[in-house]
Amino acid sequence: MATKRMQAYQDVMSRTSRKLQFDGKISEVFGENVFHVEIMREYLPSEAYKSMMESIQSGTRLDRKIADQVASAMKDWAITKGATHYTHWFQPLTGSTAEKHDAFFKPVGPGRAIERFDGDLLVQQEPDASSFPNGGIRNTFEARGYTAWDPSSPAFVISKTLCIPTIFISYTGEALDYKMPLLKALHAVDEAATEVCQLFDKNVAKVHATLGWEQEYFLIDSALYNARPDIMMTGRALFGHAPAKGQQLDDHYFGSIPERATDFMREFEYESIRLGIPVTTRHNEVAPNQFECAPIFEECNLANDHNLLLMDIMEKVARKHNFHVLLHEKPFAGVNGSGKHNNWALATDTGVNLMAPGKNPKSNLQFLTFFVNTIKALHDNADLLRACIAGAGNDHRLGANEAPPAIISAFIGSQLTEALDNLEKNVKAGKMTPEEKTELKLNIGKIPQIILDNTDRNRTSPFAFTGNKFEFRAVGSSANCASAMIVLNTIIANQLKLYKKAVDARIAKGEGKDEAIIKELQVAITASKKIRFEGNGYSEEWVKEAKRRGLSNLKDTPSALKVWGDKKVSQLFDDLGVLTPRELHARQEIEYEVYIYKIQIEARLMGDLALNHILPAVIDYQNKLLINVQGMFDVLGDKQAKVACDAQLDLLMRTSLHMNKMKDSCDKMLVDRKDANKIEDIEKKARVYCDKVKAHFDEIRYHADKLEILVDDESWPLPKFREMLWTR
């Protein structure tokens, strides 16, 4: 293993940059591999094109004749792009995306064949997914689900395969993926938000959620990656002593991007642009070898598809550059982990961002309505928001003085805090006088279009308002954004429905519309006040204050996932038509199971590396010391040798101490893991894996990392952090 490490390091030192062979305008290739609206206009008959536009915009079903025409056009276009196969591209609960490729090719007689792709194949495909751990809906009949085309997300060609974005459902019609409930949540928020918009503008017919994600990631040379079994199989380094220089100097953040990394970025951005992903931003992140890319915001469903596609592209392009992309939330202890901030807002079909302050009292009252209701939804469903970003990887990141704490709170800045406080105080009980209404409207009109954020505390908050959008900062880098977006859009939809009902009730009792809107805003502001926090979310004081306020602090995944079993939560998702109680229970079960398996894999790897890699290396080193000590005694005699060998003897004792304690902890972990595996109840099993099995990790790692700095560098088997964290 030590030889493998040294060879890997030599490979790294000999790397040269791979240059992208493209010098044209990037705008000229944008979307060239996407079956977008303009391509449809070119390839489809006018009737089919019109039907497709109606389906995309309104969700209407295409009849078989039109589907055949679309399929034929899609095939013809894909073949011009070199495609030989097609696949229904979907998002199961087991990972990011899944696909099964089928050829256009079909024999039609002796020595003859045609390229075939009809409407039936476009609309539906059976992925033969009987072995998918599909959310707990497990009997074979239901598990053998099928995929169904999502026309709202355009098809694309990648690796000579036509990819058709689809939903994944069981034969009994239950959702087995992320896309189907996301589409339902987006529909729910559209209906609810449009109704509220009608209070201000009767011309609004549709509201869509927008999403702009920020993808953080680490790069590691492929040779070093292959020499670290833990990183290969878990995505993170289970062992590794912190290097002398990490991120202390903050000299990596926004610094000059290393040449190899830049060349990698140029190529994956080029491939992304060709697939219609509007990636515009790249920079160094805080930790060494950590980077970020981000696109312009898009409609939520499309943005989510694009993020999943981008993660796939990054990994494929990275291999061409002798890199591996690490999307784990905490691949290296001691430096910042990686998140995926989700920037969310609502926009009308009339071109208004509902999360942006306006130019006059009316537009600002509309802004405050959606702004305050968002905060109220966060307050009432904080545990749900914590659950939707829970995972074994994110547990390492949250609350680590680099990322938001596990306590859900909202940062809104001093200007809006003052505006909400004034609104709460100045709205009087009973009927408002014309003077009071005028005064309130004037104050509401004073909210500036550009909100100044005069602190840096928004970075310590899991949910922050950033001028014209809310930024959900707690989402992990490896996550499917749909998990967070399903929950967020569902709870917003529910809150807007409740708010509209309350406003309508006031109007029915004789209150004016504006008065009813304002008074219900006051109710919501007062009721949700405790979730607003403008201070330092990293501080211990906030943990104490949050407890005093009655806010949850769910520090681990098993604790966070319990909320999915709450009857009120089940009722909420069922009432809005997003997930049935059975589907919700299934998702809770699979999330527990995924957590268990991830901790189990890490535990097994930890034991393997500690006992089969590190321990033999330590013993070899001790044998070298013993030969040296024996030689010293032979030459110098007992008296002088005892003095001369003081350092060697000390190293022998210290390495033995750490080795024995590491071995002892590994043995205890094995026993606890075997005991945990006997537990039938999946929630209890997850709890034991968290409290008993995972509890050994820090102890084992402590001793292994101490051994790393005691053992001869050339004898150490695993690439060190100082070798992996600096791209050359």
N, C-alpha and C positions, 0 to 999 in steps of 0.2 A: 504493500500500500504506500509506503514512503516513496518507493520508486515511482509509483503511479503519480503521486503528487508532484514530484520533481519533474517528471516528464510533462505533466500538464502545464507546469509553470514555464518550461522551456517552449512549449507550443504557444503560450500566450505571448512570450517575448518575441516570437518570430512572426506574429500576425501583421498583415498589411491591410489597408482599407480597401473595401469594395466600392467602386464609384457607380452611381446611377447613370446610365447612358440615355439621358434625356435632357435636352437644353431648350425645349420650347416653352410656351406659356402654359402654366398649369391650368388656367381657365379653359384652354382648348380641349383638354381631356376630361374635364369634370363630367361625371356620369356616363362616360362612353360605354361602360359595361353594364348599364342599367336599362331595363325595359320601362323607361319613364314615359311621361305624358306625350312628349314630342315624338318619341319613337312609336308610341301607339297611334298617334295621329297619322304617321307615315305608313304604318303597316296594316292598320285596321280599316275595314269599310266604315263609312260614316255612321251607320246604324250601330255597329258593334262599339265604335269609339264612344258614341253618346251613352250607350248602356254602361260601358266601363266607367265613364265619368260619374254617372249616377250612383253606381255601386260604390265607388271610392268615396264620394262625398256624403252619400246618404245611407250606405250599408244595404242597399237593395240587392236582392238575389238575382244572379244572371240565369237566363234560361239556357237549356242545353245547346240550342242553335248558336247563341252568342258565345258560349263557352268554347264550342268547337272552333269558331272563328278566331277567338283570342289565342287558343292553344296553337293553331296552325301558324298564326302570325308570330307568336312567341318562339316557336320552334325555328321558323325561317330566319328570324333575327338572330337567335342563339347560334345557329349553324354558321352564320356569317362571322361570328366571333370565335369560331373554332370549337364550339361545344359538340360533344359526342354523347353526353349523358344528361339526364335531368334528375333532380332530387327535390323532395319536399323537405325544406329546411325548417326545423322546429326546435322548441326550447323545453326539453323535459326537465323534471325536477331533480335529475341526477347530475346535471352539469350545465355548461353554458349552452351549447347547441348540439343537435344530432342530425344525421342525414343517412339515407340509403340511396345509392346511385343506381339508376336503371338506364339502359342504352336506348337512344332513339331507334337504333337498328332493329329491324324485324325481317327474318326470312319470309318470302312469299312463294317460294317454289324452288325447284332445282337450279342452283346457281344464280338465284335472283333474291334481292332484298330491297327494302325501302326504309326511309326514315319516317317513323310513325310517332305522333304525339297528338292525341285528341282531347276533347273536353273532359271526358271521364278521368283521364290520367292527370289532367291539370287540376281538377276540382278535388280529387280524392286519391290517396295512396295508402296502402296498408304496409306499415313499416315492419310487420312481423315482430312486434315489440312485446312478446309474451314474457320476456325475462326482465323488462324494465321494472325497477322498484318504483312503481308509479303512484307514490303518495299513499300507500296503504290499501288501495283498491286492488286486491291481489288475486282474486280467483281468475283462472285462465281466461274465461270468456270475456270478462271485463278488461283484463290486462291487455288482451290483443286488440289494442285500439287502432285508430286510423288517423291520418292527417288530413286536414281540410284547408284549402287555399284561403289566404287572407288577401283579398284584392287591394286593401288599403296600403299595403306595403309592397313596393315594386319588386319584381323578380330581377335577378342579376346573374351574370356569368362570372365564375371564378374557377380557376384550374380546369378549364374546358368542360365545366358542368353548369347547366342551367339550374339555379337555385330558386325555389319558389317558397317564399315565406308562408308558413302554415300554422294552424292550431293543431293540437294533439288531443284527441278525445277518445274515451272508451266507447265500446259498442253500445253501452247504455247511456251515452251522451254526457258523461261526466268529464270534467276538465282534468287532464293529466299533465298540463304544462303551465307556463307562466303567461303566455300570450292571450289565451282565451279569457282568463279573469281580468287581465289588464284591459282588454278591449271593453269588457263589461263595466269595469270601474270608470273608464273614460266616457262611456255612454252615460253612466249615472251622473257624473259630475257635469257633463254637457247639459243634461236635462235640468238639473238643480240650479246650475249657474245661469242658464238662459232665463229661467223663471225669475230669478232675482234681478238680472239685468233689465228685464221688462219693467221693473219699477222705475228705471232711469231712462231707458231708450227702447221704444217699441220696435225699432228696426232690427234689433239683435235677434237672429234666428238660430245661432249656433255659437257655442263656446268650446274651444279646445284647449287642453292642457299642453304646455310646452315644457321641454326638458333640454337642458344643456349640461352634459356630464363633464367631469374633469378626471381623466384617467391617469393615476399615478402608477409607476412601476419601477422595478430595478432591472438592470442589465448585469449579466454575469457571463464571462467567457465560457464557451461550450466545453472546453477542455477541463476547466475547473469545476464546472457543473457536473460533468460525468465522473469526476473524482470525488464527489460528495453524494453518497447514496441517500442521505437524509434530504438534501435539497431536491434531488431527482424524484423522490417518492412522496414527499410531503410539501414541497414548495418552500420550506424554511430550514435554516441551519439549527439543528437540535443542540449542537455543541459549537463552541467557538469563543475564545477569549477576546475581549474588546481590544482593538488595536490602539496603539499609543495616540494616533491621530484619527479621530472620527469626524464628527461634525462640530467640534467645539468652537472652531474659528468662524463658522458660518460662511466659509469661503467657497462652498459648492453652490449654494442657493443663488439662482440667477447668474451664475458665473459663466465663463466661456465654455461652451459645450465641447467635450473631447471629439477629435476628428472622427474616430471610428463610430462613436455614438451619433454624430451628425449625419454620417453617410447612411447609417441604418435608418435614422429618422426620415431622411429625404426619400428613401425607397419605400418605406411603409406608408408615408404620407402620399406619395405618388399613386401607389396601389389603392389607397383609401379614396383618394379624389376620383379615380377612375370608376369606383363603385358608388359614387355619389355622396360619400361621407365628407362633410364640409370641415375637415380638420384645418384649423388656422393657427393654433398656438402650440409652441414647444418651448420647454425650458428645463434647466437643471432644478431639481427639488432640493430639499434641505440636506438629506443624507448623501454621502458619497455614492456614486453610481445609481442615484435615484433621479427619475425624470418624470415629466408630465406632458401630456398632450390634451388638447381640448378643441371641440368644434364650435361652430355657431349653433345656437339653440334651434331645435326643430320640433315638429309635432311629436308628442310623447311616445307613441307606438313606434313611429319611424326612428326616432332618436335611440330608443332602446335596441331595436334591431341593428342599428348602425354601431352601437357600442359593442354588442356581441360579435358582430362581423369584424370590427376593428381589432378586438382581442385576438381573434383567429389569425388575421392578417399579420399582426405584430409578431406572433409566434413563428409563422411560416417565413417571414422575411428575416427575422432574427437568425434563424439557422443558416441562411445564406451568408450572413456576416459573422459566422462563428460566435454567435451570442445565444443566450437563452433569456427570455423575458420572465421575470418573477412577478406574479400578480398576487402573491400571498400578502396578507395585511401586515405581517411582521416577519419578514424573512431573516432579519439579522437583529439579534438582541443588542441593545445599547445605542441604536440609532433609530431615527424616525421610521415608523411604519408607513404603509400606503393606504390611502383612501380613494374614494370616487365620489367627490361632492356632486350631489344632484341639485341643479339649479332649476327650480320649478316655478311656473307662473300659469295664469289663465289669460287667454286672448279671445276676443270676439271676432265674428266674421265681418265686422265693420272696421277692423283694424285697431282696436283698442286693447292695450295691455291693462288688464284689470288690477294688476299689482303695481302700477305706476301712478304716482300722484299726478293730478291734472293741473289745468290752468285757472280753474274757477271753482266756486263752492260746490256746484252740482257734480262736476267730475271728481272732485276730492271726496265728496260724500259717497260716491260710488266706490272709489278706491278704499275708503275707510271701511265700508261695508264688507268688502271681500277680505281686506287685511285683518280686521278684527275677528271675523268669522273663522279665518284660518287659524289664528291664535287660539280661539275657543275650541276648535277641533283638536289642536295639538294638546291642549289642556285636558280635554275629556278622554283622549285616547293615547296618552303618553306611553302606556305600557304596550300598546299595539305597535307604536312606532319603534320602540325598543326591540320588540320581537321580530319585526321585519328585517332588521339589520343584524340579528344574532347569528353567530357562527363560531366555530372553534378558532378560526383565524382572527376574526375581529375581536374576540375576547382578549387577545394579546395586545391589541392596539388601543382599544377604548380605555380612557382614563390613565394613559401612560405619559401624561404631561407632554404630549405631542399631538394629541387628538382629543376630540370632545369626550367628556366623561360619559358613563353609562346613564347618568341622570339626564332625562330629557328636559331641556329648557329652551326658551326663545330669546334671542338677542334682537332688539329692534333699533337701538341707537337713541341718543339723548333727545333728538328733535321729535321723533314719533312718541317716545315715552312721555314727553311734556304734552304733546297733543292729546294722547289718550287720557292722561291724568286730568287735563282741563275738561275734556268731554265728560269724564266720569263725575267731576265735581260740579260742573255748571249746569247740568240738566236737572231742572227742578221737577219735583213731583206734581201731579195734577196737570191741568191744561196749561200749555205754554202761551205766554203773551206774544203778540207780533214782534215786540221789541226784543224779547228773549230769543225768538227764532232768528231774527236778523243778526243779533250779536253772535249767536252760535255759528251761523252760516259764514259770517265774516271771519271768524276765527278758523273755521274749517278751510276757508279759502286761502288762508295764510300759509298752509302747508306747502313748502317749496317743492318744485318739480324735481330738483336735484337734492336728495337727502344726503346730508353730510354725516359721515360716520367718524366721530371725533375720538374714538378709542380703537384699540386693537383687540378688544375682547370678543369680537364676533368670531375670531378664530378658535376660541376656547369653548364655543357653544355648539351643541349638536344641530341647532336650528337657528339660522340667522337671516334677518332681512337685509338685503344688500342693495337697496335703492329702488329696484323695480322687479324683484323676484325674491323668493325664499330659497335659501341654500341649506339643503339637508346634508350636513357635513359628516355625519356618523356612518354613512354607507361605506362598506369595505371595498377595497380595490378589485377583488375577485368576484364580487356579487353581480347577479343579474339585476339591473336597475328596476326591472318589473316588480321585484319583491317589494321594494320601497314604494314604487309608484302605485301599485295596487292598493296598498293600505292608505297612502296619502290621499289619493283621489277619492277613495271610498269614504273616508271620514270627512273630507271636505264636502262631498255631495250630501252626506247625512246632515251635517251642521247647517248647510245652506237651506235644506228642506225644512229643518226645524225653525230656522230664522224666518223664512218666508211665511210659514204657518203662523208664527207669533206676530209678525207685522200685519198680516191679513186680519188676524183677530182684533188687533188694535184699531185698524181702519174700519172694521165692521161695527165697532163700538162708537164710532164717530170721530176718532182722531184723524188729523190730517196725515197724508202720506209721509211727508218729510218728518213730521213729529214722531210718527210711529217708527220710522227707520232709525231715527236718532235715539229714541228711548230704548229700543231693543239693542242698539249698539252699546248703550250704557250698561244694560244688564249683562251683556256678554263681556264687556271690559272688566266689570267688577268680579264676575264669576271666574275669569281666567287669569286674574292678576298674578297669582302665585307662581305661574310658570314663566313669567317674564323675569329675566335676570341679566343685568348689565355688567356684572363684575367678572372676576377671573375664575373661569370654570375649572382651572387646573388646581386651584387652592384647596387645602383641607377645610378652610372656613366655609367654602361653598357646600361641601359634603354635609357639614353640620347644619348649615342654614337650610339646605334642601330637605333634610330630615325634619327640621322644625316646621317647614312649610307643608310637610306631608307628601313630598314628591318621592317616587320610587327610585331606588338605586339598585338595579338588577345587574350585578357585576358579571354574571356568567350566563351561558346559553341555556342550560337546563332551567334556570330561574326565569329567564325571559320568555321561554316557549310556553310556559304554563298558561299564559293568557289566552292562547288559542282554544283552550278548553272551556272558557267562560261562556255561559249561556247568552249573556248580553252581546258578546262579540259574535257569536253564531247567529243570533237574531239580526244584528246589524248587517252582516254580509248577505244573509238570506233575504231580508226585506228589500235590499237594493239590487238583488239579482246578480250579485258578483260571484259568490260561492255558496253552495248548499252546505248545511251542517255536516253531511257526510264527506264532502270534498274538503272542508276545513279540517275536520278530524284527521283525514288522510294526510294532509299536508303537515300537520303537527307531528304525526307519527313518523313520516319520512325525515323531517328535520331532526327529530330526536335520534333517529337511526344514523343519519349522516354524521351527526356529532359524535356518536359512539364509535363509528368506524374510523373517523379521523383521529380520535384520541387513541384508539386501539392500534392503528397503524404507527403512530408516533411512538407509542410505548414499545411496540415490537422492534422498531428500528433503533430506538434508544438502547434497548438491551443488546441488540446485535452489534451496534457500533462500539458500545462500551466494553463488551466482553470479547468480541472477535476482532476488533481493530485496535482500540486504544489500549486495552489490557496487554495484549501481546507486545505492542510497541514499548510499553513501559517496562515489561519484563526483559525485553532485549536490551533496553538502555541500562537497566539494573545489572544485567550480566556483564556489560562493558565496564560498569563501575566496579563490580566485584573482581573482575580480572585485574583492573588497575590497582585496587586496594590490595589484592593478594600479592601482586608484584612488588608493591611498596613495602609490604611486610617482609617479603623474602629478601629484599635488598637492604632495607634500613633497619630491620629488627623491630620488635614490638613497641619499644618505648618511643623511638623517633617516628615510626609509622603512624602511631595514634595521633600525633600532632600533625604530621604531614597530610593525613587522610581525613582531617576534620570535615572539610567541605563535601567530600565524596560520601562519607558516612551520614552526614546530615541529609544529603540528597536521597540516599537510600532509605532513610527513615521516613522522610516526608513523602516521597513517592509511594512507599508502602502504605502509609497512613491513608492517603487519598485513594489509592487503588482498592484497599480493603473496604473503605466506606462506600465507594462507588459500587463495588461488587455486592455488598450487603444491601444497598438500596435497590439495586436491580433485582435481587432475589425477592425482596419484599414486594416490589412492584409486580413481579410475575405471579406471586400468590394472590395479590389483590385483583389482578386481571382475571385469573382463573375463577375466583369467587364471583366477580362481576358478571362473567359470561354465563353463570348459572341462573341469573335473575331473569324471570320471564317478563315482568312488567317493564315496558320500554322506558317509561318516565323514571322509574326507580333505578333502572340500569344506567341511564344517562347521568343521574344524580351521583351514583356510586363511581362511575368513571371520572366524573368531575372532582368529587371530594376525596376519593381514595387513590385511584390510579394516577391521575394527573398530578396529584399532590406530591408524588415522588420525583417529578421532572426536575424541579429546581435543585433538589439535593444532588441528584445524579449529575446534573450539568455543572454544579458548583465544583465538584471534585474533578470532573473531567477537564474543566477549564483551568483549574489549578495545575493539573498534570501537564497541560499544554505548555505552560510557561516554565515548568521544571525539566521537562524532557528535552534532550538534544534536538534542535530544530530539524536536522536531517533525518532523524528517526521518527518524527511525528507523521502519522499516516494521512491526515485530512488537510486539504488546503485551508490556510488560515484567513481570517477576516482581512488582514492587511493585503493579502494577495487577491482577494475576490472583490474588494470594495473600490478598487481604483483601476478604471479602464485605461489601458495603454494603447 
